[in-house]
């Protein structure tokens, strides 16, 4: 139970609520119902349904419709999503003592997983929360959003704290930050990976996209936190300015050796070399240099690992202790994951790359490790940023030897139109709409020394077609095609 007036002061009554929901179908007696206005529906249209299910209070925006003749208190707030998040934090109360949030276009899932592993290898009880769900020793729960709604987040935080988990790494998506989903989470460390084109169908411009991500440092993390920033990204100066204004300490990470120091210091990626099973990295920090081998593919994964190292150091884990354990860090499901080998011995990889920059990084990573041809199967999601489709087609044409363009969650769009958008700048590609058939066709063409990248879906286990979903897992399709269950 929580007294709403502990968060919101302007109420016509003093309700005590037993839960919160922004979905009227999930409302139970005693719940507060938050009637948000969305792009496709207006929560105000479902107030009557929420009341019929026993809602004890309503939350609406100050620009929403006037609600009259209801027997429950109505909270009117100029920023109802933020108010909702703070109410959720007050309702569930408990949180892990150390929470690191990571934002950026690419790499968030890998960074939070790497950080969780580093913490655990150093004796901390830790968890990670994001695209891959909630992962920890006490509990593992799949979720549908990178950054879930506030009651879901705070429910999981409270469960983790109750189970003795004191360290949490959480992904902070641009949607989640813009919609205030992690407001009220006690973030004390924040990391930034990189910025490239994505989600412009939602944000409208790259500037607005960056502004949403910058909220993590300018609004969500309380002043005096620690920021771990990629100094090689063009938006680094703006993020540094925000951090100075908020009195955040800063750890910088990036390529090469820098003489200038962050507030705490630089973590330098001095050198990267390919090995048969991964990478050999030379890493510098505060005058120390360490050489480590990791079972990760691609320079971008080395950068993700550096971000995780910086976050662990920011939390107080000694650099030497972090370096001692990073060779034991393993990759993330659906991120440059080797899921099978063809009969010729060619490696078949699945990756979540669904932006031009991520696709480029993944293809360059594999090229680093092979002697033969590089094959690619990919598509683009429907009802998403249409402008990136031709850009991804151009990347595919420039960096792959053989490309099949296929379907990837067309949703309500005509899949043939999506494929045509990609093919506009990928003219030598083969078009195979059926994703399973596309994968099987590409596998059949693999020769010794080749590699196949299946990009876009990564860990996902469903294909979204129109208004319904069907089971579909790239890794499972590969294993069926090559006749094995697991590597």
Order of alpha helices (4+ residues) and beta strands (2+ residues): beta-beta-beta-beta-alpha-beta-beta-alpha-beta-alpha-beta-beta-beta-alpha-beta-alpha-beta-alpha-alpha-beta-alpha-beta-beta-beta-beta-alpha-alpha-beta-beta-alpha-beta-alpha-beta-alpha-beta-alpha-beta-beta-beta-alpha
